[in-house]
Amino acid sequence: MIYLQLFLSFIQVGLFSVGGGYAAIPLIQNQVVESHSWLTMSEFTDLVTIAEMTPGPITINSATFVGIRIAGISGAVAATFGAIFPACILVTLLAYIYRKYQGAETVSSVLASLRPVVVALIAAAGLSMLQTVVLGGDAISLSSIFSQIQWIGAVLFIAAFFALRRFKLNPILVMCLCGAASLVIYAISGGTML
């Protein structure tokens, strides 16, 4: 039964994640954190980090990780196959349609209308992860926002953003530096983040 749940959950992600891996993050979060409670929000943030660092698409990496965590190797196969199955069918169908109607104006307008949806999905994923890093996943409460802020995460976010935008550093280097800084701070603070 769990294999079918994994397959069906990730078939939904694969079917509705228009715009690539980052657009799939809120869909994956909905399935694994909110709908099935397979992971906590903190574990999900770790999942996205690991899925982003490893080679391959983030959706496939996430499906494989969740599947293996929930039901072992068979679960990884079921979840991964669920994630790629809709893409295989849709790409085959779309390739046929696109080759047949590639000069039509309707096709261009449909593709242009999908752009705002992709931007909104990526923004939702980014804000959700930012809330987890800075506020520890708690809901935003204006009266106590400063007491909830995890200052280490906020400072590392600002430093990483500045390093990426201003100095155009390699994102992998920035991730490694942030990870190293977190480890040093964790060791200095005696095993508790400030």
N, C-alpha and C positions, 0 to 999 in steps of 0.2 A: 504493500500500500504506500509506503514512504517513497518508493521509486516512482510510482505514478504521480505522487504529489510533487516531487522534485521535477519530473518531466513537465507536468502541466504548469507549474509555477514559472519555470524558465522558458517554456514555449510562449507564455504571455510576454515575458521580457523580450524575447527575440522577435516577437511579432509586432510589438508596439514601440520599440526603441528606435524611432526614426531620428537619424542624425548622428549615429555613432555611439561610442562607448560612454562618453560623458553624459549624453542624453539618457542613457540607460540607467544611470546611477539611482535616480529617484524611483524608478520602476523596480530595480533590484531591492532597494531599501524597503519599499512597500511590501514586497513578497517575503523577504527573509527576516525583517524586523517587525513589521506591523501585522501582517496577515498570519504568519505561521510562528512567529517568535522563535525562529531557529537561532538568531543571533541578537545580542543587545546592540544598542546604538554605538557603544564604544567598540565592540567587536566588529561592527559593520565598518566603522571608520578605519580600523586596522585592516580589514579585508580590502577596502578600496586602495589603501596605501600599498599593500602587498600586490594586489592585482595590477596596479599601475607600474610597479617596479619590475615585475616579471615580464618577459617577452610575450607578445601576443595581445589580442584584443581584451579589453577590460571585462567585457561581458562573459567571454569564454573562461577567462581566469577566475572570475567570481563564481561562475556556475561550478567549475571544477572544485574550487575550494569549499564552497558550501556543500556540494554533494559528498565530497570525501569526509567532511566534518560530520555530516548527519548520518550517512549510510555507507561509508567506506568507498572502495574502488567502484563497486556497482552503482552507488549513488552518484559518484562523479561522472560516470558514463551516462547515466540517465539525465542528469542535470545539463551536462554539456551537449548531449544530443538534442535535448529540448531547446537549448539556446540557439543552436545552429539550424535546426530543422526548418523554421519559418523562413530564414534567410535563403536557404537553398531553393525552396519552392518559389518564393517571391522574386528572387533574382532571375531565375529561369523564366518566369512569366513576364517580368518587366523587360528583360532583354528582348524577348520576342515582340512585345508591344512597342518598345522604343525603336527597334529596327524597322518595324512596320510603319510607325507614325512619327518618326523623329523630326520631320519638318513642320508638324502641326503646332499652331499657336497655343492650343489648349494644354499640350504637354508642358510647354514653357511656363504657363501661368500656374499650373498645379505645382510644379517644382518651386516656383517663386513663393507661393503661398505657404509652403512648409517651413521656410526659413525662420519666421518669428516663433513658431512652435519649438524649434530646436533651441533657439536662444533662451526661451523661457524655461525649458527643461534643464539646460545647463546651469542657468542662474539659480533655479530651485535647488539643484544638487549642491552647488557651491555654498549657498546660504545655509543649508541644512548642516553641511560639514563644518562651516565656520561657527555655527551655533554650538556644535558639539565640542569643538576645540576651545573656543573662548569661554563658553558658559557651562561646559561640562554636560551638555545635552538637556539642561533644564529649560523650561519655558521662560521667555523673556518677561521680566517683571521690572517695570521702570523704577519702583520704589527701592528695590534692593539690587539693582543691576551691578553696582560697583562691588558689592560683597560677593556676588556670584562669579565674577570674571576670574578666569584662570589666567593670571598675568603672564606666566611663562609661555603658554600657548599663544596669547595675544602678541607678545613681544616677538616670538619666533615667526609668527605669521607676518607681522609688519616688516621684520628684517628680511624674510624670504621674498616678500613682494617687492621691497625696495631693491634687493640684490638682483632680482630677475628683470625688473623694469629699467632701473637706472644703469646697471653695469652689464646687463645682458649676459649674466653668468649661465653656465650650463645647468639646466634644471636638476639633473642627476647629482651634480656637485652640491647644489643648494639643499636637496633632500638629505644627502649624506651629512652635510654640515649641521643641519637642523637636528638630525638624529643624534649626531655626536654631542651637540650642545645639550640636548635633552638628557642624554646619558650622564654627562658631567654634572649637570644640575641635580639630577636624581641621586647621584653618588654623594655629592656635597651635602645635599639636604638630608642625608641619612635614610634614604629609601622612600621619602615622601616628597611629592612635588609641591612647590610653594604656591 
